[in-house]
């Protein structure tokens, strides 16, 4: 019988107990990123700079979250607490997030002004970053407690708690509070879920360890710090270029259509250059300059990162796009349509994920990756060119299907081309890719939305979906290194 660190035999209810934390953390993320942060930024900064400020907040949040996530995960691996390795970090995270959310509620109630905006943005960042204290460790629960033969069913429940269920909950409860300007209602719901999650954590069958198997890897953390700093610089430089170049171009050009076209071109080029440079430097720092198979692996990460630049940032700016495209959706009125759009994406992604594994096995990952990039681009065209909200929802459904196929096919390709004995190290770089995608699309994209319009920004993300397919051509073989 396979040995695990479970303190008792697993029961059916443990499918939910082990994965409950994911619902809490993703519910908070799906509330803050597409709803609270855009609305509060617009309220306290104004319409002219809202995209730029939102992009800056996302850059800081994502990069610091990456470091907190990695450090907390390593510390939990070596934690010898009597209540388990992962549980202390999960409880600490829930407590700190609750304090940050209460601080956010008090800051929103504070009289409008500079101090209020600083308090609000600080507490928003803290709530987002502190959640990684628990998120890093909780990802070790399935490997710790669950026999390999049951990893599939536990991972399936984990996937439900990560996206579809939180999205549906937000659409039908939290979005209504946001739409009615009841921010304390939102905060109290999030806190109630955290309290319930903290109680459920009590029943995780986690057994304490007497001593860690391996020492804390300081070198790995320093490498991650180096990668994060390098990636941050790579994002900031083109982001500042866009912030200063577009206002100058707008003042110089009289043809609005030409200005928007050039702005879109600048956005695509700067984002793709940031993607390529970020991946090249990250893989070189992690794997070494002359490591066999590094170039082929780099193209795989570029394919993943370029697609995620669009996929990860649509949720951040879709509320601003809906406000621009449909003038009746001003302020908090855009919250409910945004939440419905997210629910459509989440449900269609879930449906696609069910069949995408079988399709990948049958046709291979590369044809499906081409298809997902083209479909996502077509969906963006539907969203941008249509003047009806129903068509926007239809385009969102196609994006969800494309993303579901992409996630499965891209990961399948990655697992095939990396060295089998070092798969963890190589595939771990994809975490940096996911974080980098959010930061690139937000920091560079925010000013484009402010100056050229959010329809232009959404179109840029669509072109990035299409451009991601170009990275597949240099990957000539799917055999491992």
C-alpha positions in Angstrom: 0.0 0.0 0.0 1.3 3.5 -1.0 2.6 5.5 2.0 1.3 9.1 2.5 1.4 11.6 5.2 -2.3 11.3 5.9 -3.2 10.7 9.6 -6.1 8.4 8.7 -7.6 6.7 5.7 -9.2 9.1 3.2 -12.9 9.4 3.0 -15.2 10.8 0.2 -15.7 14.0 2.2 -11.9 14.6 2.0 -12.3 15.5 -1.7 -13.9 18.7 -0.5 -12.0 19.1 2.8 -8.5 19.0 1.1 -9.6 21.4 -1.7 -11.8 23.9 0.2 -9.0 26.5 0.6 -8.9 26.9 -3.2 -12.5 28.2 -3.2 -11.7 30.8 -0.6 -8.5 32.2 -2.2 -10.0 32.2 -5.8 -13.2 33.8 -4.6 -11.2 36.7 -3.2 -9.1 36.9 -6.4 -12.1 36.9 -8.7 -13.7 39.6 -6.6 -10.7 41.9 -6.3 -9.1 41.7 -9.8 -12.1 42.1 -12.1 -14.5 44.0 -9.8 -13.2 45.8 -6.7 -9.9 47.0 -8.0 -11.1 48.5 -11.3 -14.1 50.2 -9.7 -12.1 51.6 -6.8 -9.3 52.7 -9.0 -11.7 54.6 -11.3 -13.5 56.1 -8.3 -10.3 57.5 -6.6 -8.0 58.1 -9.6 -10.5 59.2 -12.3 -11.1 57.9 -15.8 -8.0 59.4 -17.5 -5.4 57.4 -15.6 -7.4 54.4 -14.4 -5.8 51.9 -16.7 -2.3 53.0 -16.0 -2.8 52.9 -12.2 -4.6 49.5 -12.4 -1.7 48.1 -14.5 0.9 49.4 -11.9 -1.1 47.8 -9.0 -1.3 44.5 -10.9 2.5 44.5 -11.6 3.4 45.1 -7.9 0.8 42.5 -6.7 1.8 39.8 -9.1 5.6 40.1 -8.7 5.5 40.2 -4.9 2.9 37.4 -4.9 5.3 35.2 -6.9 8.0 35.6 -4.2 5.7 35.1 -1.2 4.2 32.0 -2.9 7.6 30.4 -3.4 9.0 31.2 0.0 5.9 30.0 1.8 5.8 26.8 -0.2 9.5 26.0 0.7 9.0 26.9 4.4 5.9 24.6 4.6 7.8 21.7 3.1 10.1 21.9 6.1 7.6 22.9 8.8 7.6 20.6 11.9 4.6 22.1 13.7 2.5 19.6 15.7 -0.6 20.7 13.7 0.9 19.8 10.3 3.1 21.3 7.7 0.5 23.1 5.6 -2.2 24.0 8.1 -0.3 26.8 10.0 0.4 28.7 6.8 -3.2 28.3 5.7 -4.6 29.7 9.0 -2.0 32.5 9.1 -3.0 33.5 5.6 -6.7 33.5 6.3 -6.2 35.6 9.4 -4.0 38.2 7.7 -6.3 38.4 4.6 -9.2 39.0 7.0 -7.3 41.9 8.7 -6.5 43.3 5.2 -10.2 43.1 4.1 -11.4 44.8 7.3 -8.8 47.5 6.6 -10.1 47.8 3.1 -13.6 48.3 4.3 -12.5 51.0 6.8 -10.4 52.7 4.0 -13.4 52.8 1.7 -15.5 54.4 4.5 -12.7 57.0 5.0 -13.5 60.6 3.6 -12.4 60.8 0.0 -8.9 62.2 -0.6 -5.3 61.2 -1.1 -5.0 59.4 2.2 -8.1 57.3 1.5 -6.8 56.2 -1.9 -3.4 55.2 -0.5 -5.1 53.2 2.2 -7.4 51.5 -0.3 -4.7 50.5 -2.7 -2.4 49.3 0.1 -5.1 47.1 1.6 -6.1 45.7 -1.9 -2.4 44.8 -2.5 -2.0 43.3 0.9 -5.1 41.1 0.5 -3.9 39.8 -2.9 -0.3 39.2 -1.8 -1.0 37.7 1.6 -3.3 35.0 0.1 -0.1 33.4 -1.3 1.1 32.6 2.2 -1.5 29.8 2.2 -1.7 29.2 -1.5 1.9 28.0 -1.9 1.6 25.4 0.9 -1.9 24.2 0.1 -0.6 23.0 -3.3 1.3 20.4 -1.5 -1.7 18.7 0.1 -2.6 16.4 -2.7 0.9 15.1 -3.1 1.2 14.8 0.7 -2.0 13.0 1.5 -3.5 11.4 -1.6 -2.3 8.2 -3.2 -1.3 8.6 -6.9 -4.2 6.5 -8.1 -6.6 9.1 -6.7 -4.8 12.3 -7.9 -7.1 12.6 -10.9 -10.3 12.8 -8.9 -8.8 15.2 -6.3 -7.4 17.4 -9.0 -10.8 17.5 -10.7 -12.4 18.8 -7.6 -9.6 21.2 -7.1 -10.3 22.6 -10.6 -13.9 23.1 -9.7 -13.0 25.1 -6.6 -10.4 27.1 -8.6 -12.6 28.6 -11.3 -16.2 27.5 -12.1 -17.6 27.5 -8.6 -16.1 30.8 -7.4 -17.0 32.5 -10.7 -20.7 31.4 -10.3 -20.7 32.5 -6.7 -19.3 35.9 -7.7 -21.8 36.3 -10.5 -24.9 35.6 -8.4 -24.0 37.1 -5.0 -20.9 39.4 -4.8 -21.5 41.2 -8.1 -25.0 42.3 -6.8 -23.4 43.8 -3.7 -20.8 45.6 -5.9 -23.5 46.8 -8.2 -25.5 48.3 -5.3 -22.3 50.0 -4.0 -22.4 47.8 -0.8 -18.7 47.1 -0.4 -19.1 46.1 3.3 -21.5 43.4 2.1 -18.7 42.1 -0.3 -16.1 42.1 2.5 -18.4 40.4 5.0 -19.2 37.6 2.5 -15.4 37.1 1.8 -14.7 37.0 5.6 -17.5 34.6 6.2 -16.1 32.2 3.6 -12.6 32.5 5.2 -14.0 31.7 8.6 -15.8 28.6 7.2 -12.7 27.6 5.4 -10.6 27.9 8.6 -13.0 25.5 10.3 -12.9 23.0 7.4 -9.1 23.1 7.6 -9.3 21.6 11.0 -10.5 18.3 9.4 -7.7 18.0 6.9 -6.0 14.6 7.8 -2.6 16.1 7.9 0.2 14.4 9.9 3.1 16.3 11.4 6.7 15.5 10.4 9.5 15.2 12.9 12.2 16.7 10.7 12.4 17.9 7.1 13.9 15.7 4.4 15.8 18.5 2.7 17.3 21.8 3.9 15.8 25.2 2.8 17.1 25.9 -0.7 18.3 29.5 -0.4 19.9 29.4 -3.9 16.5 28.5 -5.5 15.0 31.6 -3.8 17.8 33.9 -4.9 17.4 32.6 -8.4 13.7 33.3 -8.3 14.4 36.8 -6.9 16.9 37.4 -9.8 14.3 36.2 -12.4 11.6 38.3 -10.8 13.7 41.5 -10.8 14.9 40.8 -14.4 11.3 40.2 -15.6 10.1 43.3 -13.8 12.7 45.5 -15.5 11.8 44.0 -18.9 8.1 44.9 -18.3 8.7 48.4 -16.9 10.9 49.6 -19.8 8.5 49.1 -22.6 5.6 50.0 -20.3 7.2 53.5 -19.7 7.9 53.8 -23.5 4.2 53.3 -24.2 3.1 55.7 -21.4 5.3 58.5 -22.9 5.0 57.7 -26.7 1.3 57.4 -27.0 0.3 60.9 -25.7 2.9 62.4 -28.0 1.6 60.4 -31.0 -2.0 61.4 -30.1 -1.0 65.1 -30.1 0.8 64.8 -33.4 -1.8 62.8 -35.4 -5.1 64.1 -36.6 -6.5 60.8 -38.0 -8.1 59.0 -35.0 -8.3 55.7 -36.9 -4.6 55.7 -37.8 -3.7 56.6 -34.2 -5.6 53.6 -32.9 -4.0 51.3 -35.4 -0.5 52.5 -34.6 -1.3 52.2 -30.9 -2.4 48.6 -31.3 0.7 47.8 -33.3 2.9 49.4 -30.6 1.0 47.4 -28.0 1.5 44.0 -29.8 5.2 44.6 -30.5 6.1 45.8 -27.0 4.2 43.0 -25.3 5.7 40.3 -27.6 9.2 41.7 -27.2 8.7 41.7 -23.4 7.4 38.1 -23.6 10.5 36.9 -25.6 13.1 38.7 -23.5 11.5 37.6 -20.3 11.4 34.0 -21.3 15.0 34.0 -22.7 16.4 35.6 -19.5 14.3 33.5 -17.2 15.2 30.2 -18.8 18.9 31.2 -19.1 19.1 32.1 -15.4 17.3 28.9 -14.4 18.7 26.3 -16.7 22.0 27.7 -17.9 23.1 29.0 -21.3 24.1 25.8 -22.9 21.6 23.3 -21.4 20.4 20.9 -24.0 16.8 21.5 -25.2 16.6 25.0 -23.6 15.7 26.8 -26.9 12.9 24.4 -27.7 11.6 24.7 -24.1 11.9 28.5 -24.4 9.6 28.5 -27.4 7.1 26.4 -25.5 7.1 29.0 -22.6 6.8 31.8 -25.2 3.7 30.1 -26.6 2.2 29.8 -23.1 3.1 33.3 -22.0 1.9 35.1 -25.2 -1.5 33.3 -25.0 -1.8 34.1 -21.3 -1.0 37.8 -21.8 -4.5 38.0 -23.3 -6.2 35.4 -21.3 -5.0 36.6 -17.9 -5.7 40.3 -18.5 -9.1 40.2 -20.1 -10.6 39.9 -16.6 -8.6 42.9 -15.3 -9.9 45.3 -18.0 -13.1 43.9 -19.2 -15.1 46.1 -16.8 -13.5 49.2 -18.4 -14.2 47.9 -21.9 -17.9 47.3 -21.1 -18.1 50.9 -19.7 -16.6 52.3 -22.9 -18.5 50.1 -25.3 -21.9 50.4 -23.6 -22.3 53.9 -22.1 -25.3 52.9 -20.0 -22.9 50.7 -17.9 -21.3 53.5 -15.9 -19.5 53.0 -12.6 -20.8 50.0 -10.6 -23.5 49.3 -13.2 -20.8 47.3 -15.1 -20.2 44.9 -12.2 -23.1 42.5 -13.0 -22.4 42.2 -16.7 -18.7 41.7 -15.9 -19.5 38.9 -13.5 -21.9 37.2 -16.0 -19.2 37.4 -18.7 -16.7 35.8 -16.2 -19.3 33.0 -15.5 -19.7 32.4 -19.2 -15.9 32.1 -19.7 -15.6 29.8 -16.6 -18.4 27.4 -17.6 -17.3 27.1 -21.2 -13.7 26.6 -20.1 -14.9 23.8 -17.8 -16.8 22.1 -20.7 -13.7 22.4 -22.9 -11.4 21.0 -20.3 -13.6 17.8 -20.0 -12.9 16.8 -23.7 -9.6 18.6 -24.3 -7.5 15.8 -22.8 -9.0 13.2 -25.1 -8.6 15.6 -28.1 -4.9 16.2 -27.2 -4.3 12.4 -27.0 -6.0 11.8 -30.4 -4.7 14.7 -32.5 -1.6 15.8 -30.6 -1.0 19.1 -28.8 0.3 21.3 -31.6 -2.8 21.3 -33.9 -5.0 22.1 -30.9 -2.7 24.9 -29.8 -3.0 26.4 -33.3 -6.7 26.0 -33.2 -7.1 27.6 -29.8 -5.0 30.7 -30.8 -7.1 31.2 -33.9 -10.4 30.7 -32.2 -9.5 33.1 -29.3 -8.5 35.8 -31.9 -11.8 35.3 -33.8 -13.7 35.6 -30.5 -12.0 38.9 -29.7 -13.1 40.2 -33.1 -16.7 39.3 -32.3 -16.4 41.1 -29.0 -14.8 44.3 -30.4 -16.8 44.6 -33.6 -20.2 43.8 -32.2 -22.4 46.5 -30.5 -24.6 44.0 -28.6 -23.9 42.6 -25.1 -25.2 39.2 -26.1 -22.5 39.0 -28.8 -19.9 39.9 -26.2 -21.1 36.9 -24.1 -21.0 34.7 -27.1 -17.4 35.8 -27.8 -16.6 35.2 -24.1 -17.9 31.6 -24.5 -15.6 31.0 -27.4 -12.6 32.4 -25.4 -13.5 30.0 -22.6 -13.5 27.0 -25.0 -10.2 28.2 -26.5 -8.6 28.6 -23.1 -9.8 25.2 -21.9 -8.2 23.5 -25.0 -5.1 25.6 -24.7 -4.4 24.8 -21.0 -4.6 21.1 -21.7 -2.7 21.0 -25.0 0.0 23.4 -23.9 0.7 21.5 -20.7 0.7 18.2 -22.5 3.3 19.5 -25.0 5.4 20.9 -22.1 5.4 17.6 -20.2 6.5 15.8 -23.4 9.5 18.0 -24.3 11.2 18.4 -20.8 13.7 15.9 -19.4 11.8 13.3 -17.5 14.2 13.3 -14.5 14.1 17.1 -14.2 10.5 17.8 -15.1 9.7 19.6 -11.8 12.5 22.1 -12.3 11.7 22.8 -15.9 7.9 23.0 -15.6 8.2 25.2 -12.5 9.4 28.0 -14.8 5.8 28.1 -16.1 4.7 29.7 -12.8 6.9 32.7 -13.7 5.3 32.6 -17.2 1.8 32.9 -15.7 2.8 35.7 -13.4 4.7 37.5 -16.1 1.8 37.3 -18.5 -0.5 39.1 -16.0 2.1 41.8 -15.4 3.0 42.4 -19.0 -0.5 42.7 -20.2 -1.5 44.9 -17.3 1.4 47.3 -17.0 1.9 47.9 -20.8 -1.8 47.5 -21.6 -3.2 50.0 -19.0 -1.9 53.1 -20.7 -3.1 51.8 -24.1 -6.6 51.6 -22.7 -6.4 55.1 -21.1 -5.0 56.8 -24.3 -6.2 54.8 -27.3 -9.3 53.1 -25.8 -10.1 49.8 -24.3 -11.4 48.4 -27.6 -7.9 48.8 -28.9 -6.5 47.1 -25.8 -8.8 44.2 -26.1 -7.8 43.9 -29.8 -4.2 43.8 -28.8 -4.8 40.9 -26.5 -6.6 39.2 -29.4 -3.6 39.6 -31.7 -1.4 38.1 -28.9 -3.6 35.0 -29.0 -2.8 34.7 -32.7 0.9 35.6 -32.3 1.3 32.8 -29.7 0.8 30.2 -32.5 4.0 31.5 -34.2 6.1 30.1 -31.3 5.0 26.6 -32.2 6.9 26.5 -35.5 10.4 26.3 -33.9 9.3 23.3 -31.8 10.1 20.6 -34.3 9.8 17.6 -32.0 7.8 16.6 -29.0 10.3 14.0 -27.8 11.8 14.7 -24.4 15.4 16.1 -24.1 
